[in-house]
Structures are given as structure tokens and as C-alpha cells.
Amino acid sequence: MFGKRVNLQEIEHIVRQKFNLSEVAAAGIDDKMFVFVTDENLRDEILNYLSQKINVHPTALKIKFIAEIPKNASGKIIYSELENFYEL
């Protein structure tokens, strides 16, 4: 993002650890990262925390509440389904 290397799995791990969440998924496109969570009350806190942690402007991040993170039968996140929730 904006010339910075961002590891999406690391973002998921950071958010899980900091906010004690089990349901988190990070995905995105060139200069927009979407972090999907199942607790909408944490949206602003996660946005502020991540913006400072990875040193990007908050407009580069979008924290999205979804009722359930899409997963396959073995419990792995189906990232292609998250694309349906992208808003630019």
C-alpha cells in the first residue's frame, strides 16, 4: 500500500491479538485495505490502531462489519467472497 509492504495475515494476527477477536479477515486492492470483523462496535478503534501501527492514512483502510467471515468446509477464509463487500 502506497509503496509499503503489507502482510495481510500479519494484519489479521495483529487485530486478533489486540482486540481479542476470533473472526477477522484482511484483504484489499492496490491502495485500499479492507479489514472484516464480526463486531461492529470496534470499527473506529481498529481503524485508529491500524492506521498508527502500519503508518498509513486512515482513508487507506476500511473496517467492515459482516455477520460472518466466509469459510470453506475446512475452516479456511474464502477471500474471493470478501470481494463482494468491497466499497471504494
N, C-alpha and C positions, 0 to 999 in steps of 0.2 A: 504494500500500500504506500503510495507516494514515495517510492524508492526504498521502502523499508521491507525487510523480510519478516513475514508474519507467519508463524506456525499455528494453524487453526486448532490442532489438537492441544497445543500448549495453552491457547486461549480458553478452550473448554476446561482444561485442568485448573487453570488459574481461577476461573469463575466458580467452578465446583468447590474448590478449596476455600476461597474467600467467603462465599455466601452459603456454604453448606447445602449445596443443591445436588440432586442426583440427575436431574433432567436438564441438560444443556447441550446445544449444538451450535457450532460456528461454521459459517460458510460465507461466500460472497463473490463479488466480481472485482475487477481491477482496483478501483479506489473506493469501494464500499463494502464494509464487513457487516454481516447480519449475525447477531447472537440471539438464538432462540431459547427461550426459557418458559417454564410452565408456571412461574409465579410472577404475575404482573406487578405486584407491589414493589419488586426490587428493580424495576426498569431504570429509574433515574440513578439509583445508587450504582448499579452495574455500569451504566454509561459513564458516569463521572470517574469511577475507579479505573475502568479500562482505558479511558482517554488519557489519564495521567500515567498509568502503568506502561502503556506502549507508546506514549508520547505522540498521539495523533489528535487532531481537532475532533471534537465530539460529532461534527457533521459527517465524519467519515464512518461513523458507527451507527448502527440501527439496532436497538434492542427490541425484539419482537416477542410478544406473548403468544404462544399457541397452546391449545389444550393438551396436546400430546406430541412428543417428538416421534416422527415416523421411524419405525424399526422393522427389520425383517424377522423371520422366524427364529434366527439365532441371536437376536437382540442387538444387531449392529444398526447404526443410524443409516437411513436411506437418504443421503444428501441430495440426490436428484429430486426428491419430493419436496424438499425445502425450497427449491427454486420457485414453487408456486406461491410462496409467501413473500418473495422479494418485492419491495416497493422502492422505487427510486425517486 
